[in-house]
């Protein structure tokens, strides 16, 4: 578990699924920790990487880029990234930043 300025991150995993859970805000003040955790998870995950953003109150473009980088790393290794994101405000951010749906959102 990593706690930063208004951002908490937890990571757990098995051979088939690695989960990274975030809560709080993802912005310029917290992006370094968020990107580092995602990068390590994508490098070490076997199978799928689930990124749980259900408790994220805010994500800016730097967070979106970190998610794209994790997705690219997982695809290069034959894996996949799925993002759990049910908050309307956060989903709206993805609609604006990712109009082509490059990232897989659930639900």
C-alpha positions as CSV (number, residue, x, y, z in Angstrom):
1,X,0.0,0.0,0.0
2,X,1.3,3.4,-0.9
3,X,-0.1,6.6,0.6
4,X,0.6,9.9,-1.0
5,X,-0.9,13.4,-0.9
6,X,-4.6,12.6,-1.3
7,X,-3.8,9.3,-3.2
8,X,-3.8,5.8,-1.8
9,X,-2.7,2.8,-3.8
10,X,-2.8,-0.9,-3.1
11,X,-1.6,-3.8,-5.2
12,X,-2.3,-7.5,-4.9
13,X,-2.0,-10.3,-7.4
14,X,-2.1,-13.9,-8.4
15,X,-0.8,-15.7,-11.4
16,X,-3.9,-14.8,-13.5
17,X,-4.9,-11.4,-12.2
18,X,-3.1,-8.4,-10.7
19,X,-5.2,-5.7,-9.1
20,X,-4.1,-2.1,-8.5
21,X,-6.7,-0.1,-6.5
22,X,-6.5,3.7,-6.2
23,X,-8.4,6.2,-4.1
24,X,-8.3,10.0,-4.0
25,X,-7.1,12.3,-6.7
26,X,-4.6,11.6,-9.6
27,X,-3.0,14.8,-10.7
28,X,0.4,16.5,-11.0
29,X,1.0,16.1,-7.2
30,X,0.4,12.3,-7.2
31,X,1.2,11.1,-10.7
32,X,4.7,10.0,-10.0
33,X,3.6,7.4,-7.4
34,X,0.6,6.3,-9.5
35,X,2.7,5.9,-12.7
36,X,5.4,4.0,-10.8
37,X,2.9,1.5,-9.3
38,X,1.2,1.0,-12.6
39,X,4.5,0.5,-14.5
40,X,5.7,-2.1,-12.0
41,X,2.4,-3.9,-12.0
42,X,2.3,-4.0,-15.8
43,X,5.9,-5.3,-15.9
44,X,5.2,-8.1,-13.4
45,X,1.6,-9.0,-14.1
46,X,0.8,-12.3,-15.7
47,X,-2.4,-12.4,-17.6
48,X,-4.7,-9.4,-16.7
49,X,-4.2,-6.2,-14.9
50,X,-7.3,-4.7,-13.2
51,X,-7.0,-1.1,-12.3
52,X,-9.7,-0.2,-9.8
53,X,-10.5,3.5,-10.0
54,X,-13.9,3.3,-8.3
55,X,-12.7,5.4,-5.4
56,X,-10.8,8.0,-7.5
57,X,-12.4,11.4,-7.2
58,X,-10.4,13.1,-9.9
59,X,-8.0,12.0,-12.7
60,X,-6.3,14.4,-15.1
61,X,-4.5,13.8,-18.4
62,X,-1.3,12.7,-16.7
63,X,-3.2,9.8,-15.1
64,X,-4.7,8.9,-18.4
65,X,-1.3,8.8,-20.0
66,X,0.0,6.5,-17.2
67,X,-3.0,4.2,-17.9
68,X,-2.2,4.2,-21.6
69,X,1.4,3.3,-20.8
70,X,0.4,0.4,-18.6
71,X,-2.0,-0.8,-21.3
72,X,0.7,-0.7,-23.9
73,X,3.1,-2.7,-21.7
74,X,0.5,-5.3,-21.0
75,X,-0.4,-5.7,-24.7
76,X,3.2,-6.1,-25.6
77,X,3.4,-9.0,-23.2
78,X,0.1,-10.5,-24.4
79,X,-1.9,-9.4,-21.5
80,X,-4.8,-7.0,-21.0
81,X,-5.8,-4.0,-18.9
82,X,-9.3,-3.6,-17.6
83,X,-10.3,-0.4,-15.7
84,X,-13.1,-0.5,-13.1
85,X,-14.6,2.9,-13.1
86,X,-18.2,3.6,-12.0
87,X,-18.1,7.2,-10.8
88,X,-19.9,9.4,-13.3
89,X,-17.3,12.2,-13.1
90,X,-14.4,9.9,-13.7
91,X,-16.1,8.1,-16.5
92,X,-16.8,11.5,-18.1
93,X,-13.1,12.3,-18.0
94,X,-12.4,9.1,-19.9
95,X,-15.1,10.0,-22.4
96,X,-13.3,13.3,-23.1
97,X,-9.8,12.0,-23.0
98,X,-10.4,8.7,-24.7
99,X,-13.2,9.2,-27.3
100,X,-12.1,6.2,-29.3
101,X,-12.2,3.9,-26.3
102,X,-8.6,2.7,-26.3
103,X,-8.9,1.8,-22.7
104,X,-11.3,-0.9,-21.6
105,X,-13.7,0.4,-18.9
106,X,-15.9,-1.7,-16.8
107,X,-18.8,-1.5,-16.3
